[in-house]
Amino acid sequence: MRKALHPESGPLTDTTKVIAEREAETALFAGAIGHAKNPAGHRDVNLLPLEAARLIVFAAHLLDLVERRLP
């Protein structure tokens, strides 16, 4: 995430945004991976259905951000 959205050289970075917003977006994506993906890769995580649904909606939002930048 940090490489793909690097504020200055990331291929998925929106260079029309100011640097502070690009840095925040890098942290957002890296944090999302750390919060949602990594725990399940290391142990059994019991999510409530509502929590799972919220993560899916948030992931859809992040994917939409990326898809709008692709050619």
N, C-alpha and C positions, 0 to 999 in steps of 0.2 A: 504494500500500500504506500509506504513512504517513498519508494522509488517511482512508482507509477504516478503519484501525485506530488512529486517533489515540487516545491513552489517555483523553482527556476527552470528545472529541466525535465520535469515529468511529462510523459507523453499524454497523460490525461488531465493535465493542469489547464485551467481556464486562465490564460494569460491576460484576458481583458479585466480581470479582477485585481484589486490592489493586493500587495504582497501579504498584508495581514490576513485578508480573507483566504488567500491561497494556503497560507500556513495553517489556518483554522480548519480548512477543509481536509488537509493532509492528516491533521490530528483526529478529525472526526472519523475518517475512513479507517485509520489505524486503530483507533479506539473501538470502533464497531467490530472489527475483526477480533481484537483482544477480548472483548466482552462477550460476543455471541458465538464465535466459531471455536476459539481455543479451548475453553473449558470442556466442551463436548468431545474434543479430541483427546482429552487426558483422563476423563472419568465419566461415569454416568451422571447426567444432569437431568433432573426431573422438573421439567417446565410445566406449569399449569397451562391449560389450553389458551387462556387469555394472554399469558406472557408469550407463548409461541406465536399467536396471531399478531401481537404487537411487533415482535421481531420480524415477522414476514412483511408487514406493512413498511417498517423502517428500511428493511433491505430493498424493498421495491423502490422506495424513494431514492436510496443511494444508487441503485442500478439505473434509474431514470436520469440522474445527474450525469452518469458516465455515458449513457447511450446518446444523450444530446450532444456530446462532444465528438463522437465517432463520425468519420466521413460517410 
